[in-house]
Amino acid sequence: MTDASDTTPVPGTADSPSGATPPTPFHDLDAYVALPRLSGLTLSPDGTRLVTAVATLDAKRTRYVSALWEVDPAGERPARRLTRSAKGESSARFASTGDLLFTSARPDADAESPDDETPAALWMLPADGAEARVVAARKAGIDGVAVAEHAPVVVVPSDVLPRATDEESDERLIGLRKDAKVSAVLHSSYPVRYWDHDLGPAVTHLFAADLSAVAAPAAAGEPQTRLALRDVTPDPGTGLRHQDAVLSPDGRTLVTTWTRPAARGVERHRLVAVDVATGSRRVLVDDPGADVYGPVISPDSRRVAYVRETITTPTTAPREELWVVGLDADGPAPQRVAPDWDRWPGQVVWTRDGSGLLVAADDGGRSPVFHVDPGTGAVTRVTADDAAFTDLLVSPDGTALYALRSSYAAPPHPVRVDLAAALGSGAPVEAVALPGPTPLPALPGTLTEVTATAEDGAAVRAWLVLPEGASAAAPAPLALWIHGGPLGSWNAWSWRWNPWILAARGYAVLLPDPALSTGYGQDFVQRGWGAWGAAPFTDLMAVTDAAVARADVDETRTAAMGGSFGGYMANWVAGHTDRFRAIVTHASLWALDQFGPTTDSSYYWEREMTAEMALANSPHLSVEKIVTPMLVVHGDKDYRVPIGEGLRLWYELLSRSALAADDEGRTPHRFLYFPDENHWVLTPQHAKVWYQVVEAFLAEHVLGLAGDDLPPLPEVFG
């Protein structure tokens, strides 16, 4: 260990001696997992209150609990906490009345028989500052909130068992399954699970209610009035499996993605409009050549903007496009907006006057906000920051945009964008940070960029995190991090894959966007489509060459790491080069012929590669060429990349790689297995274990440490 006053890290160690305050939270994993984490943003109808959710560790430090905090949109007052409970609060939305709605499983003081396993209910925190109270509850729980901007209407999703005919029978069936300890599901359609949870037997319904019924608090001693929830989507089947319901500002119409089963186990997604008063449903968009999602309704309640994603083939990558359709039955037909814009739309919101769309879109390692004119297709950049923006909200007068901003220099935090200045001048503006619930953490290094030229002449770029003290005299070892997706970009802060933890231990971390990454145009995605082992691999090697050519990076001490598709690529790297000293592969695809039929969305995979293409790009066929120690990481509850991939990879490394187990069963390979984790490994103490094991593995194989010089493995291993 070095003295805390020494700013030059020793690779493989943290800076702070035992008991000392670490220079940054990234030097100490306990301090890191305790950092508050912001998510979500909602704005009051009068524009005077912003509310965000802040997740912090519970008393046992074993899970995160969210509370709601208020942020001053004017940036004058400090943030203040609004809620506090052991169960936490989420899904905050301001109603048209100014009251704050949210979901929580916190105890209900008015419940007839309090239950320790109470599901999430709908709560209301009145605008006048009165105490929060439950306004709606169902035995199955409430899983979100949608509100109308100009009407006292709320819609909530909640599951209903297929044989239930009313609320009473649904409660009886839920109790029957619980008391009998039956979790069995009889399926008749595909899929049967999604990411990390099993599907069925209950299916999602949408329930509407009039908030006027709960406007007045009850008198002392009188029971509180509850909302009368009306099922506006009876008999939905699996239609609302991926619902993203939004209400029109006038509260009359609900628009959502509707999943439709098709032949051979395929799902298709279309848009439907539901009359809130009658429950009548009509199809807005049903495009046989695409899936549609992400509806956003215009301020005049007459148009719907949405994203259209084309159906892929093994030779043609998807396109994500911005479209608008009329909401009225006799309204305009679907029309593409800005067809010449070579970027994929992310979150979309309307300007207050309905004349434009504000769109966050990946762009060159950032995700700025753009203004798109639906009439002319003109696109202008609004934000100038090297950052990614989410949770976009426009002020009531249309002059300001509020959002959460993040980058690899800062975690998500609330900001204000001078929208009037940006649109008036036609030039992007820097966002201004608002006083948030928590200060931004100090970083143990610097952030820069690296560019390279690929074999086919394409430009490839990456973020490069450099530790403090890295120089030509003391070059830093390098960790190449490969992002998942593969349709994505290293452009926003990640709590799970955070490069500053390695930087605090003296490593440089390279975050490249190879072929298949978004934010560089359709042709850049197409370069890697159906050929994962080709351009994506050579792009990674080219940008790694550019990074190690720097004097402050040590090309003799390198590692490669990745998760999901990044894990696939780590496996491919392991079988196609020996340039790295260690490889970490998390939730990775190994044998593509096995992965395809066992992932949770097999039909999508069949569109992506033929059987021949899958074999040509499958890492398992090169296992005998693997000469690099590998750390395999997998969670048993991962349904996107099933545990079979990790199990087969582990066995074949030990039985067939060039570093197979010897006569005494010894091997440098390691397998970090999480029986209760999913694709990401999210619980705080498991995340800590993940980083500890990765640090020790890299220290041994990249830094060449041994014995007492190695960082200790977690004591919780026993």
ChimeraX attribute file (.defattr): number of C-alpha atoms within 10 A of each C-alpha:
attribute: neighborCount
match mode: 1-to-1
recipient: residues
	/A:1	13
	/A:2	14
	/A:3	12
	/A:4	16
	/A:5	9
	/A:6	12
	/A:7	16
	/A:8	20
	/A:9	27
	/A:10	17
	/A:11	22
	/A:12	26
	/A:13	20
	/A:14	25
	/A:15	28
	/A:16	20
	/A:17	12
	/A:18	8
	/A:19	6
	/A:20	10
	/A:21	14
	/A:22	16
	/A:23	19
	/A:24	19
	/A:25	21
	/A:26	26
	/A:27	24
	/A:28	18
	/A:29	19
	/A:30	14
	/A:31	13
	/A:32	17
	/A:33	24
	/A:34	16
	/A:35	19
	/A:36	19
	/A:37	19
	/A:38	23
	/A:39	19
	/A:40	20
	/A:41	24
	/A:42	22
	/A:43	26
	/A:44	21
	/A:45	17
	/A:46	12
	/A:47	18
	/A:48	13
	/A:49	16
	/A:50	21
	/A:51	26
	/A:52	30
	/A:53	27
	/A:54	22
	/A:55	21
	/A:56	19
	/A:57	17
	/A:58	15
	/A:59	10
	/A:60	7
	/A:61	15
	/A:62	13
	/A:63	15
	/A:64	23
	/A:65	21
	/A:66	25
	/A:67	22
	/A:68	26
	/A:69	20
	/A:70	22
	/A:71	26
	/A:72	19
	/A:73	23
	/A:74	13
	/A:75	16
	/A:76	10
	/A:77	13
	/A:78	12
	/A:79	20
	/A:80	15
	/A:81	15
	/A:82	15
	/A:83	16
	/A:84	14
	/A:85	13
	/A:86	15
	/A:87	17
	/A:88	22
	/A:89	23
	/A:90	25
	/A:91	20
	/A:92	25
	/A:93	26
	/A:94	26
	/A:95	26
	/A:96	21
	/A:97	19
	/A:98	20
	/A:99	20
	/A:100	20
	/A:101	25
	/A:102	24
	/A:103	26
	/A:104	27
	/A:105	22
	/A:106	20
	/A:107	19
	/A:108	17
	/A:109	10
	/A:110	11
	/A:111	9
	/A:112	7
	/A:113	8
	/A:114	11
	/A:115	10
	/A:116	9
	/A:117	9
	/A:118	18
	/A:119	18
	/A:120	25
	/A:121	25
	/A:122	25
	/A:123	22
	/A:124	25
	/A:125	20
	/A:126	20
	/A:127	15
	/A:128	8
	/A:129	9
	/A:130	10
	/A:131	11
	/A:132	17
	/A:133	19
	/A:134	25
	/A:135	20
	/A:136	21
	/A:137	22
	/A:138	18
	/A:139	19
	/A:140	19
	/A:141	21
	/A:142	23
	/A:143	19
	/A:144	22
	/A:145	21
	/A:146	23
	/A:147	26
	/A:148	22
	/A:149	21
	/A:150	15
	/A:151	19
	/A:152	20
	/A:153	24
	/A:154	25
	/A:155	25
	/A:156	23
	/A:157	22
	/A:158	20
	/A:159	20
	/A:160	28
	/A:161	19
	/A:162	15
	/A:163	11
	/A:164	15
	/A:165	11
	/A:166	11
	/A:167	13
	/A:168	10
	/A:169	14
	/A:170	21
	/A:171	16
	/A:172	13
	/A:173	16
	/A:174	16
	/A:175	13
	/A:176	12
	/A:177	12
	/A:178	11
	/A:179	9
	/A:180	8
	/A:181	9
	/A:182	9
	/A:183	10
	/A:184	9
	/A:185	12
	/A:186	8
	/A:187	11
	/A:188	7
	/A:189	12
	/A:190	18
	/A:191	19
	/A:192	16
	/A:193	15
	/A:194	15
	/A:195	16
	/A:196	19
	/A:197	12
	/A:198	15
	/A:199	16
	/A:200	20
	/A:201	16
	/A:202	19
	/A:203	19
	/A:204	23
	/A:205	23
	/A:206	23
	/A:207	20
	/A:208	23
	/A:209	22
	/A:210	17
	/A:211	21
	/A:212	12
	/A:213	13
	/A:214	17
	/A:215	15
	/A:216	10
	/A:217	14
	/A:218	11
	/A:219	8
	/A:220	7
	/A:221	6
	/A:222	8
	/A:223	10
	/A:224	16
	/A:225	15
	/A:226	16
	/A:227	19
	/A:228	16
	/A:229	18
	/A:230	18
	/A:231	20
	/A:232	22
	/A:233	21
	/A:234	15
	/A:235	13
	/A:236	16
	/A:237	16
	/A:238	21
	/A:239	23
	/A:240	22
	/A:241	17
	/A:242	14
	/A:243	21
	/A:244	18
	/A:245	27
	/A:246	23
	/A:247	26
	/A:248	27
	/A:249	22
	/A:250	15
	/A:251	23
	/A:252	16
	/A:253	22
	/A:254	25
	/A:255	27
	/A:256	25
	/A:257	28
	/A:258	26
	/A:259	22
	/A:260	16
	/A:261	17
	/A:262	11
	/A:263	6
	/A:264	9
	/A:265	12
	/A:266	15
	/A:267	18
	/A:268	19
	/A:269	25
	/A:270	21
	/A:271	25
	/A:272	21
	/A:273	24
	/A:274	21
	/A:275	16
	/A:276	25
	/A:277	13
	/A:278	12
	/A:279	19
	/A:280	13
	/A:281	16
	/A:282	13
	/A:283	14
	/A:284	23
	/A:285	22
	/A:286	17
	/A:287	17
	/A:288	11
	/A:289	12
	/A:290	19
	/A:291	21
	/A:292	26
	/A:293	22
	/A:294	20
	/A:295	26
	/A:296	25
	/A:297	26
	/A:298	24
	/A:299	20
	/A:300	12
	/A:301	19
	/A:302	17
	/A:303	21
	/A:304	23
	/A:305	26
	/A:306	27
	/A:307	24
	/A:308	26
	/A:309	19
	/A:310	18
	/A:311	19
	/A:312	19
	/A:313	17
	/A:314	15
	/A:315	14
	/A:316	15
	/A:317	22
	/A:318	19
	/A:319	19
	/A:320	20
	/A:321	21
	/A:322	25
	/A:323	20
	/A:324	22
	/A:325	20
	/A:326	20
	/A:327	22
	/A:328	14
	/A:329	12
	/A:330	7
	/A:331	12
	/A:332	13
	/A:333	13
	/A:334	18
	/A:335	14
	/A:336	17
	/A:337	20
	/A:338	19
	/A:339	13
	/A:340	9
	/A:341	15
	/A:342	16
	/A:343	21
	/A:344	22
	/A:345	23
	/A:346	20
	/A:347	18
	/A:348	27
	/A:349	23
	/A:350	23
	/A:351	23
	/A:352	17
	/A:353	12
	/A:354	17
	/A:355	13
	/A:356	19
	/A:357	23
	/A:358	25
	/A:359	26
	/A:360	27
	/A:361	22
	/A:362	27
	/A:363	21
	/A:364	20
	/A:365	26
	/A:366	22
	/A:367	29
	/A:368	24
	/A:369	32
	/A:370	19
	/A:371	25
	/A:372	25
	/A:373	17
	/A:374	20
	/A:375	10
	/A:376	9
	/A:377	16
	/A:378	15
	/A:379	18
	/A:380	17
	/A:381	19
	/A:382	29
	/A:383	24
	/A:384	14
	/A:385	19
	/A:386	20
	/A:387	24
	/A:388	25
	/A:389	31
	/A:390	25
	/A:391	18
	/A:392	22
	/A:393	23
	/A:394	21
	/A:395	20
	/A:396	17
	/A:397	12
	/A:398	15
	/A:399	16
	/A:400	18
	/A:401	22
	/A:402	27
	/A:403	25
	/A:404	22
	/A:405	27
	/A:406	24
	/A:407	20
	/A:408	26
	/A:409	18
	/A:410	16
	/A:411	18
	/A:412	23
	/A:413	22
	/A:414	30
	/A:415	22
	/A:416	22
	/A:417	22
	/A:418	20
	/A:419	23
	/A:420	15
	/A:421	15
	/A:422	21
	/A:423	16
	/A:424	9
	/A:425	11
	/A:426	13
	/A:427	13
	/A:428	21
	/A:429	18
	/A:430	15
	/A:431	22
	/A:432	15
	/A:433	16
	/A:434	20
	/A:435	20
	/A:436	21
	/A:437	22
	/A:438	13
	/A:439	10
	/A:440	14
	/A:441	14
	/A:442	12
	/A:443	21
	/A:444	25
	/A:445	21
	/A:446	16
	/A:447	15
	/A:448	11
	/A:449	14
	/A:450	17
	/A:451	16
	/A:452	20
	/A:453	14
	/A:454	19
	/A:455	11
	/A:456	10
	/A:457	8
	/A:458	16
	/A:459	17
	/A:460	22
	/A:461	23
	/A:462	26
	/A:463	20
	/A:464	22
	/A:465	25
	/A:466	29
	/A:467	31
	/A:468	20
	/A:469	19
	/A:470	23
	/A:471	15
	/A:472	12
	/A:473	9
	/A:474	13
	/A:475	22
	/A:476	31
	/A:477	27
	/A:478	30
	/A:479	28
	/A:480	24
	/A:481	24
	/A:482	28
	/A:483	24
	/A:484	20
	/A:485	14
	/A:486	23
	/A:487	17
	/A:488	17
	/A:489	26
	/A:490	24
	/A:491	27
	/A:492	23
	/A:493	19
	/A:494	15
	/A:495	14
	/A:496	15
	/A:497	15
	/A:498	14
	/A:499	24
	/A:500	26
	/A:501	24
	/A:502	27
	/A:503	30
	/A:504	30
	/A:505	24
	/A:506	28
	/A:507	31
	/A:508	32
	/A:509	30
	/A:510	26
	/A:511	27
	/A:512	27
	/A:513	29
	/A:514	32
	/A:515	29
	/A:516	27
	/A:517	28
	/A:518	26
	/A:519	24
	/A:520	23
	/A:521	18
	/A:522	18
	/A:523	14
	/A:524	19
	/A:525	23
	/A:526	19
	/A:527	20
	/A:528	21
	/A:529	26
	/A:530	22
	/A:531	21
	/A:532	22
	/A:533	19
	/A:534	14
	/A:535	22
	/A:536	23
	/A:537	19
	/A:538	17
	/A:539	25
	/A:540	27
	/A:541	19
	/A:542	19
	/A:543	26
	/A:544	24
	/A:545	13
	/A:546	16
	/A:547	26
	/A:548	20
	/A:549	12
	/A:550	14
	/A:551	15
	/A:552	21
	/A:553	23
	/A:554	21
	/A:555	19
	/A:556	15
	/A:557	22
	/A:558	26
	/A:559	23
	/A:560	28
	/A:561	24
	/A:562	23
	/A:563	25
	/A:564	23
	/A:565	22
	/A:566	24
	/A:567	27
	/A:568	30
	/A:569	30
	/A:570	30
	/A:571	30
	/A:572	24
	/A:573	25
	/A:574	27
	/A:575	20
	/A:576	17
	/A:577	13
	/A:578	13
	/A:579	17
	/A:580	22
	/A:581	21
	/A:582	26
	/A:583	29
	/A:584	28
	/A:585	29
	/A:586	28
	/A:587	29
	/A:588	30
	/A:589	31
	/A:590	29
	/A:591	21
	/A:592	23
	/A:593	17
	/A:594	16
	/A:595	22
	/A:596	21
	/A:597	13
	/A:598	17
	/A:599	23
	/A:600	23
	/A:601	21
	/A:602	18
	/A:603	17
	/A:604	16
	/A:605	19
	/A:606	16
	/A:607	16
	/A:608	23
	/A:609	21
	/A:610	16
	/A:611	12
	/A:612	10
	/A:613	16
	/A:614	22
	/A:615	15
	/A:616	15
	/A:617	21
	/A:618	23
	/A:619	24
	/A:620	22
	/A:621	15
	/A:622	16
	/A:623	23
	/A:624	16
	/A:625	16
	/A:626	22
	/A:627	21
	/A:628	23
	/A:629	24
	/A:630	28
	/A:631	21
	/A:632	23
	/A:633	26
	/A:634	29
	/A:635	23
	/A:636	20
	/A:637	21
	/A:638	25
	/A:639	21
	/A:640	22
	/A:641	28
	/A:642	25
	/A:643	26
	/A:644	20
	/A:645	21
	/A:646	26
	/A:647	18
	/A:648	15
	/A:649	23
	/A:650	19
	/A:651	14
	/A:652	15
	/A:653	25
	/A:654	21
	/A:655	15
	/A:656	15
	/A:657	20
	/A:658	15
	/A:659	21
	/A:660	21
	/A:661	17
	/A:662	10
	/A:663	7
	/A:664	6
	/A:665	8
	/A:666	11
	/A:667	15
	/A:668	16
	/A:669	21
	/A:670	17
	/A:671	18
	/A:672	16
	/A:673	16
	/A:674	16
	/A:675	12
	/A:676	12
	/A:677	17
	/A:678	23
	/A:679	23
	/A:680	18
	/A:681	23
	/A:682	15
	/A:683	16
	/A:684	20
	/A:685	17
	/A:686	15
	/A:687	17
	/A:688	20
	/A:689	19
	/A:690	18
	/A:691	19
	/A:692	16
	/A:693	19
	/A:694	19
	/A:695	21
	/A:696	22
	/A:697	27
	/A:698	30
	/A:699	21
	/A:700	19
	/A:701	21
	/A:702	22
	/A:703	18
	/A:704	13
	/A:705	16
	/A:706	12
	/A:707	8
	/A:708	7
	/A:709	14
	/A:710	18
	/A:711	20
	/A:712	12
	/A:713	15
	/A:714	14
	/A:715	7
	/A:716	7
	/A:717	6
	/A:718	5
